[in-house]
Amino acid sequence: MSNSDVETTTSPLKRCKLAARAHPVTASLMGIAGVGYVLGSYTFPTPSLFVFGGLESGHYWRLVTPIFLHFGLVHFLFNAIWLGMLGGRIEKHAGALHFFLLVTTIAVASNMGQYLWTHSVRFGGLSGVIYGLLGYLWMHHWLARDEVYALPRELLGFMLAWLVIGMTGALDVLLGVGIANAAHFVGLLTGMSLGLLIGFIASRQTDTKA
């Protein structure tokens, strides 16, 4: 039996298990975000464990946990798909620890940016991290020219256009929900900065080996 035959006869559940083993951080983020979807969509008030704040009480994990909250199934699925596409690529190539630290850094920066801009703790979602991963891939590939990190121009253009349109407030009106534009923007800048740093290091290592 050929490899293609094996792939086609593998059940969807089996493929999901194999993908989770290959991308443990990505799979864990999706799993926790699934819990956050239930809490964000069907409980009120949202448990403080996930909500930004509480730093005066030493709840420093709440700098990160808002990324797991999702308000509606479409919100959750949209972010989960992008996380799988972008995050899975980085985790597979750079490793689980690298990806975990990258997500954590972007999460803290984007959440703080959203809070400082709105002075409200009622926000959540992985989209700030998604934009950070997009910026990371973009800048890393620009400097190091690693095809694993290459992004289609159409995809990059769409995401940047979506960001700009969102910042005008038009999406809030059209979709009838608030968009965490500050989290998107700060996440993108944070990811781009990290991509420039790590991409520069990677490019120097490549030059040295050559």
VEXTIBA-682486 format. One line per field, with one value per residue: residue number from 1; residue in one letter; x, y, z of N, C-alpha, C in turn. Coordinates in pm, whole numbers, padded with zeros to 5 digits, m for minus. Layout:
BEGIN
resi [NUM	...]
resn [A	...]
npx [X	...]
npy [Y	...]
npz [Z	...]
capx [X	...]
capy [Y	...]
capz [Z	...]
cpx [X	...]
cpy [Y	...]
cpz [Z	...]
END
This chain:
BEGIN
resi [1	2	3	4	5	6	7	8	9	10	11	12	13	14	15	16	17	18	19	20	21	22	23	24	25	26	27	28	29	30	31	32	33	34	35	36	37	38	39	40	41	42	43	44	45	46	47	48	49	50	51	52	53	54	55	56	57	58	59	60	61	62	63	64	65	66	67	68	69	70	71	72	73	74	75	76	77	78	79	80	81	82	83	84	85	86	87	88	89	90	91	92	93	94	95	96	97	98	99	100	101	102	103	104	105	106	107	108	109	110	111	112	113	114	115	116	117	118	119	120	121	122	123	124	125	126	127	128	129	130	131	132	133	134	135	136	137	138	139	140	141	142	143	144	145	146	147	148	149	150	151	152	153	154	155	156	157	158	159	160	161	162	163	164	165	166	167	168	169	170	171	172	173	174	175	176	177	178	179	180	181	182	183	184	185	186	187	188	189	190	191	192	193	194	195	196	197	198	199	200	201	202	203	204	205	206	207	208	209	210]
resn [M	S	N	S	D	V	E	T	T	T	S	P	L	K	R	C	K	L	A	A	R	A	H	P	V	T	A	S	L	M	G	I	A	G	V	G	Y	V	L	G	S	Y	T	F	P	T	P	S	L	F	V	F	G	G	L	E	S	G	H	Y	W	R	L	V	T	P	I	F	L	H	F	G	L	V	H	F	L	F	N	A	I	W	L	G	M	L	G	G	R	I	E	K	H	A	G	A	L	H	F	F	L	L	V	T	T	I	A	V	A	S	N	M	G	Q	Y	L	W	T	H	S	V	R	F	G	G	L	S	G	V	I	Y	G	L	L	G	Y	L	W	M	H	H	W	L	A	R	D	E	V	Y	A	L	P	R	E	L	L	G	F	M	L	A	W	L	V	I	G	M	T	G	A	L	D	V	L	L	G	V	G	I	A	N	A	A	H	F	V	G	L	L	T	G	M	S	L	G	L	L	I	G	F	I	A	S	R	Q	T	D	T	K	A]
npx [00085	00058	00193	00007	m00228	m00245	m00282	m00531	m00698	m00685	m00862	m01054	m01042	m00812	m00623	m00644	m00546	m00282	m00195	m00218	m00025	00201	00195	00185	00157	00002	m00229	m00303	m00359	m00582	m00759	m00793	m00895	m01136	m01270	m01274	m01444	m01692	m01721	m01708	m01925	m02154	m02170	m02226	m02144	m01828	m01592	m01340	m01090	m01021	m01037	m00895	m00680	m00661	m00400	m00306	m00363	m00190	m00253	m00114	m00132	m00353	m00280	m00249	m00463	m00706	m00688	m00801	m01074	m01376	m01637	m01894	m01955	m01857	m01656	m01475	m01415	m01308	m01071	m00944	m00891	m00709	m00505	m00423	m00324	m00118	00018	00072	00261	00483	00537	00603	00836	01009	00990	00830	00876	00983	00764	00568	00674	00672	00395	00306	00439	00336	00067	00057	00145	m00049	m00290	m00245	m00220	m00481	m00629	m00516	m00590	m00871	m00951	m01110	m01203	m01348	m01294	m01161	m01014	m00821	m00728	m00549	m00310	m00302	m00258	m00010	00143	00123	00265	00513	00588	00594	00803	01019	01056	01117	01368	01526	01459	01336	01162	00968	00840	00716	00456	00154	00099	m00159	m00296	m00163	m00218	m00499	m00536	m00409	m00565	m00810	m00746	m00705	m00959	m01110	m01015	m01134	m01384	m01590	m01643	m01746	m01998	m02108	m02090	m02201	m02075	m01815	m01484	m01158	m00951	m00717	m00576	m00527	m00361	m00142	m00058	00024	00242	00410	00463	00591	00819	00946	00982	01163	01384	01444	01456	01673	01880	01869	01936	02198	02319	02286	02446	02693	02728	02737]
npy [m00121	00222	00540	00740	00594	00511	00755	00835	00645	00684	00777	01080	01142	01008	01149	01397	01337	01272	01518	01673	01557	01623	01897	02009	02244	02417	02257	02245	02514	02550	02373	02486	02730	02641	02581	02839	02952	02842	02951	03226	03262	03152	03194	03422	03649	03638	03401	03518	03410	03408	03669	03988	04157	04193	04209	04339	04161	03961	03798	03716	03554	03636	03825	03691	03509	03624	03575	03333	03352	03347	03482	03354	03105	03137	03326	03177	02954	03083	03199	02966	02828	03002	02995	02729	02729	02926	02916	02640	02601	02750	02626	02364	02406	02567	02466	02356	02497	02743	02839	02852	03051	03264	03299	03360	03602	03773	03760	03883	04144	04228	04207	04390	04621	04645	04683	04922	05097	05094	05085	04890	04565	04387	04202	03970	03679	03512	03666	03885	03753	03600	03798	03874	03643	03641	03879	03802	03583	03717	03917	03756	03588	03783	03869	03634	03465	03209	02955	02810	02989	03158	03368	03382	03657	03747	03657	03794	04056	04059	04023	04251	04450	04390	04455	04735	04821	04737	04912	05146	05131	05033	04756	04702	04809	04671	04399	04401	04367	04432	04502	04403	04610	04740	04532	04374	04546	04604	04343	04270	04451	04366	04098	04147	04282	04080	03897	04036	04043	03764	03673	03818	03710	03446	03486	03572	03346	03174	03303	03271	02992	02956]
npz [00000	m00085	00037	m00007	m00016	00247	00376	00278	00382	00650	00937	01008	01283	01360	01212	01333	01588	01524	01426	01657	01820	01678	01695	01975	02138	01983	01961	02231	02286	02122	02247	02506	02427	02331	02568	02664	02477	02546	02804	02748	02583	02700	02973	03242	03492	03309	03426	03648	03618	03348	03265	03189	03421	03784	03872	04093	04288	04243	04027	03781	03559	03427	03248	03018	02978	02862	02585	02538	02564	02382	02190	02075	01822	01559	01594	01751	01577	01351	01454	01543	01306	01178	01369	01351	01087	01083	01334	01362	01163	01251	01499	01419	01275	01434	01690	01998	02243	02160	02012	02213	02386	02209	02154	02414	02472	02271	02342	02598	02533	02339	02483	02692	02539	02434	02669	02774	02575	02568	02833	02940	03055	02919	02687	02446	02286	02030	01825	01839	01889	01657	01463	01552	01501	01226	01163	01261	01095	00851	00879	00957	00736	00548	00627	00668	00461	00460	00325	00454	00614	00441	00322	00134	m00084	m00121	00105	00310	00231	00254	00533	00638	00521	00640	00902	00884	00793	01011	01208	01139	01240	01095	01083	01333	01314	01093	01167	01414	01655	01899	01795	01875	01812	01897	02019	01794	01642	01815	01861	01602	01564	01771	01696	01451	01539	01691	01486	01325	01497	01554	01294	01197	01352	01259	00990	01010	01114	00898	00708	00827	00822	00549]
capx [00000	00138	00170	m00118	m00339	m00252	m00337	m00673	m00774	m00677	m00984	m01034	m01003	m00672	m00543	m00643	m00455	m00146	m00164	m00202	00105	00305	00185	00121	00120	m00112	m00346	m00342	m00421	m00717	m00841	m00827	m00983	m01268	m01329	m01299	m01563	m01810	m01732	m01735	m02052	m02269	m02169	m02221	m02024	m01720	m01504	m01226	m00969	m00991	m01053	m00777	m00681	m00624	m00256	m00282	m00378	m00092	m00309	m00039	m00173	m00461	m00222	m00252	m00585	m00812	m00680	m00879	m01217	m01434	m01777	m01966	m01891	m01783	m01536	m01384	m01371	m01224	m00939	m00884	m00839	m00588	m00402	m00371	m00249	00004	00089	00123	00381	00594	00571	00668	00969	01094	00981	00720	00914	00993	00629	00501	00724	00625	00253	00291	00484	00238	m00057	00071	00151	m00177	m00391	m00217	m00253	m00627	m00676	m00472	m00661	m01015	m00974	m01215	m01154	m01443	m01242	m01100	m00994	m00685	m00696	m00427	m00200	m00301	m00189	00131	00205	00131	00377	00637	00619	00621	00935	01120	01082	01178	01510	01597	01420	01305	01036	00870	00771	00664	00311	00100	00073	m00302	m00333	m00109	m00294	m00632	m00530	m00377	m00683	m00909	m00703	m00730	m01104	m01156	m00979	m01225	m01509	m01693	m01678	m01830	m02134	m02155	m02100	m02279	m01995	m01694	m01360	m01043	m00856	m00588	m00508	m00479	m00251	m00026	m00013	00099	00370	00493	00508	00687	00944	01008	01024	01286	01493	01478	01494	01810	01970	01868	02007	02341	02364	02292	02562	02813	02742	02774]
capy [00000	00343	00639	00812	00507	00514	00884	00845	00551	00727	00846	01219	01144	00968	01260	01501	01293	01284	01661	01722	01509	01697	02039	02003	02376	02462	02178	02285	02646	02530	02308	02584	02828	02579	02606	02983	02979	02808	03048	03359	03267	03099	03225	03563	03709	03546	03376	03611	03338	03436	03812	04071	04231	04119	04211	04384	04042	03861	03710	03755	03472	03704	03901	03603	03428	03675	03524	03210	03383	03369	03520	03301	02993	03186	03389	03069	02876	03168	03208	02833	02797	03081	02945	02607	02760	03004	02865	02505	02612	02796	02524	02251	02444	02627	02390	02388	02598	02870	02883	02886	03181	03362	03324	03424	03741	03847	03766	03986	04276	04263	04227	04517	04727	04659	04740	05062	05178	05102	05086	04792	04427	04304	04167	03837	03619	03485	03740	03962	03658	03565	03906	03867	03533	03690	03972	03727	03511	03817	03977	03650	03548	03898	03876	03506	03398	03069	02931	02756	03102	03243	03389	03433	03801	03769	03636	03906	04175	04049	04044	04391	04527	04364	04533	04876	04841	04723	05029	05255	05110	04982	04618	04703	04837	04566	04270	04418	04330	04512	04442	04440	04662	04769	04404	04335	04633	04581	04207	04273	04518	04280	03988	04198	04309	03951	03840	04105	04000	03624	03660	03870	03608	03332	03524	03576	03207	03121	03363	03211	02856	02965]
capz [00000	m00095	00142	m00037	00023	00393	00414	00245	00464	00788	00977	01050	01423	01365	01160	01436	01694	01474	01419	01794	01868	01607	01731	02107	02190	01902	02001	02366	02275	02066	02349	02610	02363	02326	02700	02669	02395	02628	02912	02695	02509	02771	03117	03277	03431	03274	03540	03654	03578	03209	03235	03215	03547	03903	03894	04231	04374	04200	03923	03661	03445	03358	03138	02902	02960	02773	02448	02526	02561	02250	02203	01960	01754	01443	01650	01790	01463	01268	01516	01549	01173	01156	01459	01291	00966	01110	01450	01337	01080	01334	01599	01354	01227	01538	01813	02088	02340	02086	01979	02338	02431	02111	02180	02545	02460	02191	02419	02702	02469	02275	02587	02759	02445	02427	02795	02786	02476	02597	02978	02968	03061	02846	02555	02443	02155	01984	01703	01860	01871	01515	01392	01591	01426	01088	01158	01284	00972	00748	00898	00961	00598	00480	00660	00658	00336	00485	00255	00549	00672	00334	00322	00008	m00079	m00110	00244	00386	00194	00311	00677	00665	00484	00745	01017	00857	00791	01149	01286	01104	01311	01004	01115	01452	01269	01002	01236	01535	01773	01914	01745	01958	01714	01960	02035	01661	01600	01903	01833	01476	01586	01856	01614	01353	01612	01722	01359	01285	01585	01531	01154	01183	01407	01167	00869	01043	01126	00762	00643	00889	00770	00407]
cpx [00087	00106	00039	m00239	m00358	m00318	m00487	m00757	m00768	m00801	m00953	m00987	m00856	m00582	m00534	m00547	m00310	m00103	m00140	m00068	00219	00309	00118	00078	m00001	m00239	m00395	m00411	m00564	m00810	m00885	m00919	m01124	m01342	m01366	m01419	m01690	m01830	m01771	m01872	m02173	m02269	m02163	m02235	m01919	m01630	m01378	m01095	m00926	m00987	m00927	m00792	m00634	m00476	m00222	m00295	m00281	m00142	m00243	m00076	m00283	m00412	m00236	m00391	m00697	m00805	m00766	m01030	m01263	m01585	m01853	m01884	m01807	m01651	m01432	m01328	m01277	m01082	m00868	m00822	m00709	m00474	m00340	m00283	m00115	00086	00149	00252	00502	00636	00646	00812	01062	01089	00874	00755	00921	00853	00553	00544	00678	00480	00233	00329	00384	00108	m00052	00067	00017	m00287	m00370	m00251	m00402	m00681	m00640	m00547	m00807	m01047	m01090	m01153	m01245	m01395	m01181	m01083	m00848	m00641	m00574	m00304	m00189	m00228	m00041	00206	00221	00251	00510	00681	00664	00764	01046	01156	01151	01328	01585	01565	01405	01168	00928	00783	00709	00511	00265	00068	m00075	m00350	m00287	m00188	m00434	m00631	m00499	m00496	m00792	m00875	m00737	m00880	m01161	m01128	m01065	m01356	m01619	m01737	m01765	m01976	m02189	m02180	m02181	m02207	m01873	m01572	m01244	m00930	m00719	m00508	m00451	m00354	m00126	00029	00071	00236	00465	00548	00611	00823	01019	01058	01152	01405	01537	01520	01635	01911	01982	01946	02157	02397	02379	02416	02692	02837	02786	02921]
cpy [00124	00437	00713	00729	00509	00643	00891	00752	00587	00808	00990	01229	01108	01080	01373	01466	01307	01431	01718	01679	01587	01844	02051	02139	02430	02389	02218	02421	02634	02469	02405	02691	02773	02597	02753	03024	02952	02913	03187	03372	03231	03124	03375	03578	03604	03525	03460	03543	03377	03586	03889	04145	04146	04120	04253	04268	03931	03765	03739	03672	03541	03807	03823	03548	03491	03622	03400	03236	03405	03385	03479	03196	03040	03249	03282	02995	02956	03175	03073	02795	02873	03033	02818	02634	02826	02945	02727	02507	02652	02689	02407	02283	02489	02552	02443	02500	02736	02925	02925	03025	03293	03399	03399	03572	03825	03864	03877	04125	04318	04287	04359	04635	04753	04724	04888	05152	05199	05119	04995	04653	04333	04284	04029	03789	03605	03575	03831	03876	03619	03672	03909	03758	03571	03783	03903	03654	03607	03870	03872	03608	03659	03904	03747	03427	03247	03041	02871	02869	03194	03249	03435	03581	03831	03756	03753	04033	04175	04081	04189	04481	04512	04445	04680	04906	04833	04847	05151	05246	05051	04841	04610	04723	04722	04434	04279	04377	04422	04434	04493	04492	04691	04640	04356	04414	04609	04441	04202	04336	04433	04163	04031	04225	04181	03884	03904	04057	03857	03602	03710	03769	03489	03365	03529	03434	03142	03173	03300	03071	02856	03001]
cpz [00000	00019	00119	00003	00174	00439	00390	00331	00612	00824	01017	01195	01437	01317	01261	01549	01650	01468	01558	01852	01804	01647	01869	02162	02114	01944	02139	02365	02222	02170	02457	02553	02348	02458	02713	02586	02474	02737	02861	02632	02594	02922	03138	03428	03399	03395	03535	03614	03437	03176	03271	03348	03662	03935	04037	04330	04334	04094	03787	03538	03364	03257	03007	02874	02877	02630	02429	02520	02418	02264	02077	01886	01635	01487	01684	01669	01372	01323	01521	01414	01146	01246	01402	01171	00996	01224	01429	01257	01163	01434	01537	01317	01340	01671	01908	02185	02275	02058	02104	02387	02338	02137	02311	02538	02383	02269	02523	02640	02411	02378	02661	02669	02438	02554	02808	02689	02515	02745	03017	02968	02982	02702	02562	02300	02118	01869	01718	01840	01723	01436	01429	01516	01279	01072	01175	01157	00862	00759	00899	00819	00520	00504	00632	00532	00354	00426	00344	00604	00567	00340	00184	00020	m00061	00035	00330	00358	00254	00460	00712	00630	00590	00871	00999	00859	00932	01231	01251	01181	01224	01040	01240	01414	01187	01075	01365	01662	01779	01866	01829	01869	01774	01980	01902	01624	01684	01882	01707	01496	01670	01775	01511	01420	01644	01594	01308	01366	01554	01386	01129	01235	01313	01040	00893	01054	00989	00689	00696	00834	00625	00393]
END
